[in-house]
Amino acid sequence: MAKTKCGGWKQLSVTDIYENPWIKVTHEEVLTPKGTPGIYGVVHFKNRAVGVIPIDADGNTWLVRQSRYTLDCYTWEIPEGGAPEGEDMLEAAQRELEEETGLLADGWQELMTLHQSNSVSDEVGKIYVATDLRQGTQQLEDSEDIVVKKFSLAEAVTMVENGEITDAMSVAGLLRVAIAYSVE
């Protein structure tokens, strides 16, 4: 039985193609809004993405440099991670900040919600600003080879402008912070 979706799409069938602890990939037979047959490959994320922009009283932030297997290179990013279904997004952000940077924060503000690759994925992300920072304990996972470095917010935004930061959550979050905090 066809399932009607937003915009006039009709989902005719769904076949699971691949699944692991983090994602499920499906092949979907559809009818487009114009009624023509089509297909869709969908990547369902089992975790929701969280990102954190820690900001100290002097206007500095911390970025993490890590290797990204899929890109085969190192990237600069805001601290990021996943929130499994059932875990509060803010609690996941707090956990990820300490795990990746060793920082704790007493002040938390939700900055934005975004969809990273909405043409093929249902992944939802939230980015938070963390303030009133203090030192905790870095607790890297086996898959993480992270270097943490402090930058001024202006330097981090310049890194976005120069193409040195390309991670979607980091770009969106840092540019949104630049607007909200009038970073020059």
TIDOPA-683462 format. One record per residue (C-alpha): residue in one letter; chain; x, y, z. Coordinates in Angstrom, 2 decimals. Each point is the difference from the previous one (the first is absolute). Last residue first. Layout:
# residues N
<site><residu>A</residu><chaine>A</chaine><px>X</px><py>Y</py><pz>Z</pz></site>
...
END
This chain:
# residues 184
<site><residu>E</residu><chaine>A</chaine><px>34.61</px><py>40.52</py><pz>13.14</pz></site>
<site><residu>V</residu><chaine>A</chaine><px>-2.25</px><py>-2.00</py><pz>2.29</pz></site>
<site><residu>S</residu><chaine>A</chaine><px>-3.39</px><py>1.62</py><pz>0.62</pz></site>
<site><residu>Y</residu><chaine>A</chaine><px>-0.92</px><py>-2.64</py><pz>2.63</pz></site>
<site><residu>A</residu><chaine>A</chaine><px>-3.20</px><py>-1.25</py><pz>-1.67</pz></site>
<site><residu>I</residu><chaine>A</chaine><px>1.29</px><py>0.44</py><pz>-3.54</pz></site>
<site><residu>A</residu><chaine>A</chaine><px>3.40</px><py>-1.59</py><pz>0.63</pz></site>
<site><residu>V</residu><chaine>A</chaine><px>-1.75</px><py>-2.72</py><pz>2.02</pz></site>
<site><residu>R</residu><chaine>A</chaine><px>-2.13</px><py>-0.84</py><pz>-3.05</pz></site>
<site><residu>L</residu><chaine>A</chaine><px>3.14</px><py>-0.11</py><pz>-2.16</pz></site>
<site><residu>L</residu><chaine>A</chaine><px>1.69</px><py>-2.30</py><pz>2.51</pz></site>
<site><residu>G</residu><chaine>A</chaine><px>-3.01</px><py>-2.31</py><pz>0.22</pz></site>
<site><residu>A</residu><chaine>A</chaine><px>-0.61</px><py>-0.29</py><pz>-3.73</pz></site>
<site><residu>V</residu><chaine>A</chaine><px>3.66</px><py>-0.63</py><pz>-0.84</pz></site>
<site><residu>S</residu><chaine>A</chaine><px>0.48</px><py>-2.43</py><pz>2.89</pz></site>
<site><residu>M</residu><chaine>A</chaine><px>-3.16</px><py>-1.96</py><pz>-0.78</pz></site>
<site><residu>A</residu><chaine>A</chaine><px>0.93</px><py>-0.24</py><pz>-3.68</pz></site>
<site><residu>D</residu><chaine>A</chaine><px>3.66</px><py>-1.04</py><pz>0.48</pz></site>
<site><residu>T</residu><chaine>A</chaine><px>2.02</px><py>2.17</py><pz>-2.41</pz></site>
<site><residu>I</residu><chaine>A</chaine><px>2.37</px><py>1.89</py><pz>2.30</pz></site>
<site><residu>E</residu><chaine>A</chaine><px>3.17</px><py>1.18</py><pz>-1.77</pz></site>
<site><residu>G</residu><chaine>A</chaine><px>-2.14</px><py>1.46</py><pz>-2.80</pz></site>
<site><residu>N</residu><chaine>A</chaine><px>1.34</px><py>3.54</py><pz>0.49</pz></site>
<site><residu>E</residu><chaine>A</chaine><px>-3.37</px><py>1.34</py><pz>1.25</pz></site>
<site><residu>V</residu><chaine>A</chaine><px>-0.33</px><py>-2.88</py><pz>2.45</pz></site>
<site><residu>M</residu><chaine>A</chaine><px>3.56</px><py>0.54</py><pz>1.29</pz></site>
<site><residu>T</residu><chaine>A</chaine><px>-0.85</px><py>3.72</py><pz>0.29</pz></site>
<site><residu>V</residu><chaine>A</chaine><px>-2.93</px><py>-0.96</py><pz>2.24</pz></site>
<site><residu>A</residu><chaine>A</chaine><px>2.37</px><py>-2.01</py><pz>2.21</pz></site>
<site><residu>E</residu><chaine>A</chaine><px>2.48</px><py>2.90</py><pz>0.17</pz></site>
<site><residu>A</residu><chaine>A</chaine><px>-2.78</px><py>2.44</py><pz>0.98</pz></site>
<site><residu>L</residu><chaine>A</chaine><px>-1.20</px><py>-2.41</py><pz>2.69</pz></site>
<site><residu>S</residu><chaine>A</chaine><px>3.52</px><py>0.08</py><pz>1.44</pz></site>
<site><residu>F</residu><chaine>A</chaine><px>1.62</px><py>-3.40</py><pz>-0.24</pz></site>
<site><residu>K</residu><chaine>A</chaine><px>0.79</px><py>-2.70</py><pz>2.58</pz></site>
<site><residu>K</residu><chaine>A</chaine><px>1.27</px><py>-3.33</py><pz>-1.29</pz></site>
<site><residu>V</residu><chaine>A</chaine><px>-0.99</px><py>-3.61</py><pz>0.66</pz></site>
<site><residu>V</residu><chaine>A</chaine><px>1.69</px><py>-2.88</py><pz>-1.85</pz></site>
<site><residu>I</residu><chaine>A</chaine><px>-2.23</px><py>-3.01</py><pz>-0.47</pz></site>
<site><residu>D</residu><chaine>A</chaine><px>0.81</px><py>-3.53</py><pz>-1.09</pz></site>
<site><residu>E</residu><chaine>A</chaine><px>-3.46</px><py>-1.47</py><pz>0.59</pz></site>
<site><residu>S</residu><chaine>A</chaine><px>-0.97</px><py>-3.59</py><pz>-0.94</pz></site>
<site><residu>D</residu><chaine>A</chaine><px>0.96</px><py>-1.44</py><pz>3.41</pz></site>
<site><residu>E</residu><chaine>A</chaine><px>-2.21</px><py>2.57</py><pz>1.75</pz></site>
<site><residu>L</residu><chaine>A</chaine><px>1.62</px><py>3.03</py><pz>1.63</pz></site>
<site><residu>Q</residu><chaine>A</chaine><px>-0.65</px><py>0.90</py><pz>3.63</pz></site>
<site><residu>Q</residu><chaine>A</chaine><px>1.29</px><py>3.53</py><pz>0.70</pz></site>
<site><residu>T</residu><chaine>A</chaine><px>-0.37</px><py>0.84</py><pz>3.68</pz></site>
<site><residu>G</residu><chaine>A</chaine><px>-1.58</px><py>3.19</py><pz>1.37</pz></site>
<site><residu>Q</residu><chaine>A</chaine><px>1.27</px><py>3.58</py><pz>-0.06</pz></site>
<site><residu>R</residu><chaine>A</chaine><px>-2.41</px><py>2.90</py><pz>0.37</pz></site>
<site><residu>L</residu><chaine>A</chaine><px>-2.15</px><py>2.00</py><pz>-2.37</pz></site>
<site><residu>D</residu><chaine>A</chaine><px>-2.64</px><py>2.58</py><pz>0.86</pz></site>
<site><residu>T</residu><chaine>A</chaine><px>-1.36</px><py>-0.29</py><pz>-3.54</pz></site>
<site><residu>A</residu><chaine>A</chaine><px>-1.23</px><py>-2.75</py><pz>-2.35</pz></site>
<site><residu>V</residu><chaine>A</chaine><px>-1.78</px><py>0.89</py><pz>-3.24</pz></site>
<site><residu>Y</residu><chaine>A</chaine><px>-2.13</px><py>-2.82</py><pz>-1.38</pz></site>
<site><residu>I</residu><chaine>A</chaine><px>-0.48</px><py>-1.51</py><pz>-3.43</pz></site>
<site><residu>K</residu><chaine>A</chaine><px>-2.78</px><py>-2.41</py><pz>-0.79</pz></site>
<site><residu>G</residu><chaine>A</chaine><px>0.06</px><py>-2.52</py><pz>-2.85</pz></site>
<site><residu>V</residu><chaine>A</chaine><px>-2.59</px><py>-2.02</py><pz>-1.85</pz></site>
<site><residu>E</residu><chaine>A</chaine><px>0.94</px><py>-2.80</py><pz>-2.38</pz></site>
<site><residu>D</residu><chaine>A</chaine><px>-2.82</px><py>-1.11</py><pz>-2.34</pz></site>
<site><residu>S</residu><chaine>A</chaine><px>2.37</px><py>-0.57</py><pz>-2.90</pz></site>
<site><residu>V</residu><chaine>A</chaine><px>0.03</px><py>0.03</py><pz>-3.79</pz></site>
<site><residu>S</residu><chaine>A</chaine><px>-1.13</px><py>3.49</py><pz>-1.07</pz></site>
<site><residu>N</residu><chaine>A</chaine><px>0.10</px><py>1.23</py><pz>3.59</pz></site>
<site><residu>S</residu><chaine>A</chaine><px>3.77</px><py>-0.01</py><pz>0.37</pz></site>
<site><residu>Q</residu><chaine>A</chaine><px>0.76</px><py>1.79</py><pz>3.27</pz></site>
<site><residu>H</residu><chaine>A</chaine><px>-3.45</px><py>0.83</py><pz>1.36</pz></site>
<site><residu>L</residu><chaine>A</chaine><px>0.29</px><py>2.84</py><pz>2.52</pz></site>
<site><residu>T</residu><chaine>A</chaine><px>-1.06</px><py>1.16</py><pz>3.44</pz></site>
<site><residu>M</residu><chaine>A</chaine><px>1.52</px><py>3.14</py><pz>1.51</pz></site>
<site><residu>L</residu><chaine>A</chaine><px>1.69</px><py>1.78</py><pz>2.90</pz></site>
<site><residu>E</residu><chaine>A</chaine><px>-1.28</px><py>-1.82</py><pz>3.09</pz></site>
<site><residu>Q</residu><chaine>A</chaine><px>1.50</px><py>1.75</py><pz>3.00</pz></site>
<site><residu>W</residu><chaine>A</chaine><px>2.09</px><py>-1.53</py><pz>2.80</pz></site>
<site><residu>G</residu><chaine>A</chaine><px>1.82</px><py>1.64</py><pz>2.91</pz></site>
<site><residu>D</residu><chaine>A</chaine><px>1.77</px><py>-2.13</py><pz>2.64</pz></site>
<site><residu>A</residu><chaine>A</chaine><px>2.54</px><py>-1.49</py><pz>-2.37</pz></site>
<site><residu>L</residu><chaine>A</chaine><px>2.44</px><py>-2.91</py><pz>0.18</pz></site>
<site><residu>L</residu><chaine>A</chaine><px>3.10</px><py>-0.34</py><pz>-2.18</pz></site>
<site><residu>G</residu><chaine>A</chaine><px>2.15</px><py>-3.08</py><pz>-0.61</pz></site>
<site><residu>T</residu><chaine>A</chaine><px>-0.13</px><py>0.69</py><pz>-3.71</pz></site>
<site><residu>E</residu><chaine>A</chaine><px>-1.48</px><py>-3.11</py><pz>-1.64</pz></site>
<site><residu>E</residu><chaine>A</chaine><px>-1.63</px><py>-1.86</py><pz>2.89</pz></site>
<site><residu>E</residu><chaine>A</chaine><px>-0.87</px><py>3.18</py><pz>1.92</pz></site>
<site><residu>L</residu><chaine>A</chaine><px>-1.78</px><py>1.67</py><pz>-2.90</pz></site>
<site><residu>E</residu><chaine>A</chaine><px>-1.59</px><py>-3.29</py><pz>-1.09</pz></site>
<site><residu>R</residu><chaine>A</chaine><px>-1.60</px><py>-0.60</py><pz>3.40</pz></site>
<site><residu>Q</residu><chaine>A</chaine><px>-1.46</px><py>3.51</py><pz>0.18</pz></site>
<site><residu>A</residu><chaine>A</chaine><px>-1.33</px><py>-0.31</py><pz>-3.55</pz></site>
<site><residu>A</residu><chaine>A</chaine><px>-1.56</px><py>-3.37</py><pz>0.84</pz></site>
<site><residu>E</residu><chaine>A</chaine><px>-1.65</px><py>1.49</py><pz>3.10</pz></site>
<site><residu>L</residu><chaine>A</chaine><px>-1.35</px><py>2.83</py><pz>-2.16</pz></site>
<site><residu>M</residu><chaine>A</chaine><px>-1.42</px><py>-2.47</py><pz>-2.54</pz></site>
<site><residu>D</residu><chaine>A</chaine><px>-1.77</px><py>-2.07</py><pz>2.68</pz></site>
<site><residu>E</residu><chaine>A</chaine><px>0.66</px><py>-3.68</py><pz>-0.60</pz></site>
<site><residu>G</residu><chaine>A</chaine><px>-3.03</px><py>-2.04</py><pz>-1.05</pz></site>
<site><residu>E</residu><chaine>A</chaine><px>1.14</px><py>-0.48</py><pz>-3.57</pz></site>
<site><residu>P</residu><chaine>A</chaine><px>3.80</px><py>-0.01</py><pz>0.00</pz></site>
<site><residu>A</residu><chaine>A</chaine><px>1.73</px><py>3.39</py><pz>0.11</pz></site>
<site><residu>G</residu><chaine>A</chaine><px>3.04</px><py>0.16</py><pz>-2.25</pz></site>
<site><residu>G</residu><chaine>A</chaine><px>3.17</px><py>2.04</py><pz>-0.01</pz></site>
<site><residu>E</residu><chaine>A</chaine><px>1.57</px><py>3.35</py><pz>-0.66</pz></site>
<site><residu>P</residu><chaine>A</chaine><px>2.70</px><py>2.34</py><pz>1.36</pz></site>
<site><residu>I</residu><chaine>A</chaine><px>0.33</px><py>2.80</py><pz>-2.58</pz></site>
<site><residu>E</residu><chaine>A</chaine><px>2.00</px><py>-1.11</py><pz>-2.99</pz></site>
<site><residu>W</residu><chaine>A</chaine><px>3.42</px><py>0.16</py><pz>-1.61</pz></site>
<site><residu>T</residu><chaine>A</chaine><px>0.52</px><py>-2.83</py><pz>-2.48</pz></site>
<site><residu>Y</residu><chaine>A</chaine><px>2.72</px><py>-2.57</py><pz>-0.68</pz></site>
<site><residu>C</residu><chaine>A</chaine><px>-0.13</px><py>-2.01</py><pz>-3.21</pz></site>
<site><residu>D</residu><chaine>A</chaine><px>-1.20</px><py>-3.25</py><pz>-1.54</pz></site>
<site><residu>L</residu><chaine>A</chaine><px>-3.49</px><py>1.46</py><pz>-0.59</pz></site>
<site><residu>T</residu><chaine>A</chaine><px>-1.90</px><py>-3.08</py><pz>1.20</pz></site>
<site><residu>Y</residu><chaine>A</chaine><px>2.55</px><py>-0.75</py><pz>2.74</pz></site>
<site><residu>R</residu><chaine>A</chaine><px>-0.12</px><py>3.48</py><pz>1.54</pz></site>
<site><residu>S</residu><chaine>A</chaine><px>3.16</px><py>0.73</py><pz>1.95</pz></site>
<site><residu>Q</residu><chaine>A</chaine><px>-0.37</px><py>2.45</py><pz>2.83</pz></site>
<site><residu>R</residu><chaine>A</chaine><px>0.61</px><py>3.61</py><pz>0.87</pz></site>
<site><residu>V</residu><chaine>A</chaine><px>-2.23</px><py>1.33</py><pz>2.76</pz></site>
<site><residu>L</residu><chaine>A</chaine><px>-0.97</px><py>3.61</py><pz>0.47</pz></site>
<site><residu>W</residu><chaine>A</chaine><px>-0.12</px><py>2.01</py><pz>3.22</pz></site>
<site><residu>T</residu><chaine>A</chaine><px>-1.45</px><py>3.50</py><pz>0.25</pz></site>
<site><residu>N</residu><chaine>A</chaine><px>1.28</px><py>3.35</py><pz>1.19</pz></site>
<site><residu>G</residu><chaine>A</chaine><px>-2.03</px><py>3.14</py><pz>0.67</pz></site>
<site><residu>D</residu><chaine>A</chaine><px>1.82</px><py>1.03</py><pz>3.20</pz></site>
<site><residu>A</residu><chaine>A</chaine><px>-2.74</px><py>-1.27</py><pz>2.33</pz></site>
<site><residu>D</residu><chaine>A</chaine><px>0.25</px><py>-3.47</py><pz>-1.55</pz></site>
<site><residu>I</residu><chaine>A</chaine><px>-2.03</px><py>-1.42</py><pz>-2.87</pz></site>
<site><residu>P</residu><chaine>A</chaine><px>-0.63</px><py>-3.71</py><pz>-0.61</pz></site>
<site><residu>I</residu><chaine>A</chaine><px>-1.76</px><py>-0.65</py><pz>-3.30</pz></site>
<site><residu>V</residu><chaine>A</chaine><px>-1.66</px><py>-3.37</py><pz>0.34</pz></site>
<site><residu>G</residu><chaine>A</chaine><px>-1.38</px><py>-2.41</py><pz>-2.57</pz></site>
<site><residu>V</residu><chaine>A</chaine><px>-2.64</px><py>-2.70</py><pz>0.27</pz></site>
<site><residu>A</residu><chaine>A</chaine><px>-1.09</px><py>-2.48</py><pz>-2.66</pz></site>
<site><residu>R</residu><chaine>A</chaine><px>-3.00</px><py>-2.27</py><pz>0.46</pz></site>
<site><residu>N</residu><chaine>A</chaine><px>0.79</px><py>-3.69</py><pz>0.18</pz></site>
<site><residu>K</residu><chaine>A</chaine><px>-1.58</px><py>-2.87</py><pz>-1.94</pz></site>
<site><residu>F</residu><chaine>A</chaine><px>0.60</px><py>1.80</py><pz>-3.28</pz></site>
<site><residu>H</residu><chaine>A</chaine><px>-2.23</px><py>-1.04</py><pz>-2.88</pz></site>
<site><residu>V</residu><chaine>A</chaine><px>1.71</px><py>0.15</py><pz>-3.40</pz></site>
<site><residu>V</residu><chaine>A</chaine><px>-2.62</px><py>0.05</py><pz>-2.75</pz></site>
<site><residu>G</residu><chaine>A</chaine><px>0.39</px><py>-1.12</py><pz>-3.61</pz></site>
<site><residu>Y</residu><chaine>A</chaine><px>-2.97</px><py>1.20</py><pz>-2.02</pz></site>
<site><residu>I</residu><chaine>A</chaine><px>-1.54</px><py>-1.40</py><pz>-3.13</pz></site>
<site><residu>G</residu><chaine>A</chaine><px>-2.40</px><py>1.34</py><pz>-2.58</pz></site>
<site><residu>P</residu><chaine>A</chaine><px>-3.31</px><py>-0.50</py><pz>-1.74</pz></site>
<site><residu>T</residu><chaine>A</chaine><px>-1.80</px><py>3.06</py><pz>-1.41</pz></site>
<site><residu>G</residu><chaine>A</chaine><px>-3.03</px><py>1.44</py><pz>1.79</pz></site>
<site><residu>K</residu><chaine>A</chaine><px>0.99</px><py>3.69</py><pz>-0.21</pz></site>
<site><residu>P</residu><chaine>A</chaine><px>0.73</px><py>0.04</py><pz>3.79</pz></site>
<site><residu>T</residu><chaine>A</chaine><px>2.32</px><py>-2.96</py><pz>-0.63</pz></site>
<site><residu>L</residu><chaine>A</chaine><px>-1.18</px><py>-3.58</py><pz>0.43</pz></site>
<site><residu>V</residu><chaine>A</chaine><px>2.36</px><py>-2.04</py><pz>2.08</pz></site>
<site><residu>E</residu><chaine>A</chaine><px>1.97</px><py>-3.24</py><pz>0.25</pz></site>
<site><residu>E</residu><chaine>A</chaine><px>2.28</px><py>0.22</py><pz>3.02</pz></site>
<site><residu>H</residu><chaine>A</chaine><px>3.43</px><py>-1.54</py><pz>0.55</pz></site>
<site><residu>T</residu><chaine>A</chaine><px>0.98</px><py>0.19</py><pz>3.67</pz></site>
<site><residu>V</residu><chaine>A</chaine><px>3.26</px><py>0.61</py><pz>1.85</pz></site>
<site><residu>K</residu><chaine>A</chaine><px>0.13</px><py>-0.40</py><pz>3.78</pz></site>
<site><residu>I</residu><chaine>A</chaine><px>2.59</px><py>1.84</py><pz>2.06</pz></site>
<site><residu>W</residu><chaine>A</chaine><px>1.98</px><py>-0.02</py><pz>3.26</pz></site>
<site><residu>P</residu><chaine>A</chaine><px>-0.02</px><py>-3.58</py><pz>1.38</pz></site>
<site><residu>N</residu><chaine>A</chaine><px>0.12</px><py>-1.50</py><pz>-3.52</pz></site>
<site><residu>E</residu><chaine>A</chaine><px>-2.62</px><py>-0.46</py><pz>-2.71</pz></site>
<site><residu>Y</residu><chaine>A</chaine><px>-0.07</px><py>-0.54</py><pz>-3.75</pz></site>
<site><residu>I</residu><chaine>A</chaine><px>-2.54</px><py>-0.34</py><pz>-2.78</pz></site>
<site><residu>D</residu><chaine>A</chaine><px>-3.35</px><py>0.15</py><pz>1.79</pz></site>
<site><residu>T</residu><chaine>A</chaine><px>-2.75</px><py>0.08</py><pz>-2.63</pz></site>
<site><residu>V</residu><chaine>A</chaine><px>-2.78</px><py>2.58</py><pz>0.10</pz></site>
<site><residu>S</residu><chaine>A</chaine><px>-2.99</px><py>0.00</py><pz>-2.33</pz></site>
<site><residu>L</residu><chaine>A</chaine><px>-2.52</px><py>2.33</py><pz>-1.66</pz></site>
<site><residu>Q</residu><chaine>A</chaine><px>0.88</px><py>3.28</py><pz>1.74</pz></site>
<site><residu>K</residu><chaine>A</chaine><px>-2.15</px><py>2.72</py><pz>-1.50</pz></site>
<site><residu>W</residu><chaine>A</chaine><px>1.29</px><py>3.57</py><pz>-0.34</pz></site>
<site><residu>G</residu><chaine>A</chaine><px>-2.65</px><py>2.72</py><pz>-0.09</pz></site>
<site><residu>G</residu><chaine>A</chaine><px>1.97</px><py>2.65</py><pz>1.83</pz></site>
<site><residu>C</residu><chaine>A</chaine><px>0.22</px><py>-1.85</py><pz>3.32</pz></site>
<site><residu>K</residu><chaine>A</chaine><px>-0.52</px><py>-3.76</py><pz>-0.08</pz></site>
<site><residu>T</residu><chaine>A</chaine><px>-2.81</px><py>-2.32</py><pz>-1.03</pz></site>
<site><residu>K</residu><chaine>A</chaine><px>0.66</px><py>-3.64</py><pz>0.86</pz></site>
<site><residu>A</residu><chaine>A</chaine><px>-0.91</px><py>-2.43</py><pz>-2.76</pz></site>
<site><residu>M</residu><chaine>A</chaine><px>-1.37</px><py>-3.41</py><pz>1.00</pz></site>
END
